[in-house]
Amino acid sequence: MIHKGDPPPQYTSFGHIFVETDNAPTYNIVPVNVDQPTSSTSIDPCLSENQTVTISATKGQRRSIDRQDKADYLCFAIFACVCCCLPFGLVAICMAIEANEARKRYDYDAVRRYNKKAYTWIKLAIAFGICAIILIICLLLYQAIMWIYFL
């Protein structure tokens, strides 16, 4: 509990808003007459002129790092792009890059969302690539059988 005259705590939390207070010693403090403020300045008597208050809202950003947040699908996306299906693989690469950029910003909700999208596009690229390979093999077999039949 904070008593009157105690310095404010370094970090104060109100729900999802975190307030950081800089309690550095202040020098050259000029007394201000609060009862008669001037028209050119607006002074809050609770803060000294060298005190800094930083407020950051973290709504939508989790503080914990899950295993899924650490996943990096960029290599898988490149593999899907080169070996399976170029258009779907390119979309997967874009989603994986977005996830990596969100990870740098510590926005783990966005990391999870982009990783899920990247993984979905990777699965689509691999499935489309496998279907295309099966179709090509069937067409080649059909062509070989027709070539042998008409000889």
C-alpha positions in Angstrom: 0.0 0.0 0.0 1.2 3.5 -0.9 1.1 6.1 1.8 1.1 9.8 1.4 4.6 11.1 0.7 5.8 7.8 -0.7 7.2 7.9 -4.3 4.8 6.4 -6.8 5.6 2.8 -7.9 7.7 2.4 -11.1 5.0 0.3 -12.8 1.3 0.5 -12.2 -1.2 -1.7 -14.0 -4.9 -0.9 -14.6 -6.5 -3.8 -16.5 -4.7 -3.9 -19.9 -3.1 -0.5 -19.5 0.4 -0.3 -18.1 1.7 3.0 -16.7 5.4 3.5 -16.3 6.6 6.4 -14.2 10.1 7.9 -14.3 11.1 8.8 -10.8 14.4 10.5 -11.7 15.4 13.2 -9.3 14.4 16.7 -10.5 16.5 19.7 -10.4 15.8 23.5 -10.8 12.2 23.1 -9.7 10.5 26.5 -9.8 7.6 26.9 -7.5 4.3 27.5 -9.3 1.3 29.4 -8.0 -1.5 26.9 -8.9 -4.2 29.3 -7.8 -3.4 31.8 -10.5 -2.3 30.0 -13.6 -1.0 32.0 -16.5 -2.8 31.9 -19.9 0.3 30.8 -21.8 1.1 27.7 -19.6 -0.9 24.9 -18.3 0.8 23.2 -15.3 -0.3 20.0 -13.6 0.9 20.2 -9.9 1.2 16.4 -9.7 4.0 16.2 -12.2 7.4 17.9 -12.1 8.8 19.2 -15.3 11.4 16.4 -15.6 9.1 13.5 -14.8 8.1 11.2 -17.7 4.9 9.1 -17.8 4.6 6.4 -20.5 1.3 4.7 -21.1 1.1 1.7 -23.3 -2.1 -0.3 -24.1 -1.5 -4.0 -24.8 -5.0 -5.0 -25.7 -4.9 -8.0 -28.0 -1.3 -8.8 -27.2 -0.6 -11.8 -25.0 2.4 -11.6 -22.6 3.1 -15.4 -22.7 4.8 -17.1 -25.6 3.2 -20.4 -26.7 4.8 -23.2 -28.7 2.7 -22.3 -31.7 3.9 -18.7 -31.5 7.5 -19.9 -31.9 6.7 -21.9 -35.1 8.3 -20.6 -38.3 6.7 -21.8 -41.5 8.9 -19.9 -43.9 11.1 -22.9 -44.9 8.0 -25.1 -45.4 6.4 -22.3 -47.5 9.5 -22.0 -49.7 9.5 -25.8 -50.1 5.7 -25.8 -51.1 6.4 -22.9 -53.5 9.3 -24.6 -55.3 8.2 -28.2 -55.2 4.4 -28.2 -55.3 2.4 -25.2 -56.4 3.9 -21.8 -57.1 0.9 -19.5 -56.6 -0.3 -21.1 -53.3 3.3 -21.3 -52.2 3.8 -17.6 -52.8 0.8 -16.8 -50.6 2.2 -19.1 -47.9 5.5 -17.3 -48.1 3.8 -13.9 -47.6 1.9 -15.1 -44.6 5.0 -16.6 -43.0 6.9 -13.3 -43.5 4.0 -11.4 -41.9 4.1 -13.8 -39.0 7.8 -13.2 -38.5 7.3 -9.4 -38.6 4.5 -9.7 -36.0 6.8 -11.8 -33.8 9.4 -8.9 -34.0 6.6 -6.6 -32.7 5.7 -9.1 -29.9 2.2 -9.2 -31.3 1.6 -12.9 -30.6 -2.1 -12.9 -31.6 -1.1 -11.8 -35.1 1.7 -14.4 -35.1 -0.8 -17.1 -34.4 -3.2 -15.8 -37.0 -0.6 -15.5 -39.8 1.0 -18.8 -38.9 -2.4 -20.5 -39.2 -3.0 -18.9 -42.6 0.5 -19.8 -43.8 0.0 -23.4 -42.6 -3.3 -23.6 -44.5 -1.8 -22.3 -47.7 1.1 -24.7 -47.3 -1.3 -27.6 -47.0 -3.3 -26.4 -50.1 -0.1 -26.1 -52.1 1.1 -29.6 -51.2 -2.4 -31.1 -51.9 -2.6 -29.3 -55.2 0.9 -30.4 -56.1 0.2 -34.0 -55.3 -3.1 -33.9 -57.3 -1.2 -32.3 -60.2 1.5 -35.0 -60.1 -1.1 -37.8 -60.0 -3.0 -36.2 -62.9 0.2 -35.9 -65.0 1.1 -39.6 -64.2 -2.4 -40.7 -65.3 -2.2 -38.7 -68.5 1.3 -40.1 -69.3 0.0 -43.6 -68.7 -3.0 -43.0 -70.8 -0.9 -41.7 -73.6 1.5 -44.6 -73.4 -1.3 -47.1 -73.5 -2.9 -45.4 -76.5 0.4 -45.3 -78.3 1.0 -49.0 -77.7 -2.7 -49.8 -78.7 -2.5 -47.9 -82.0 0.9 -49.4 -83.1 
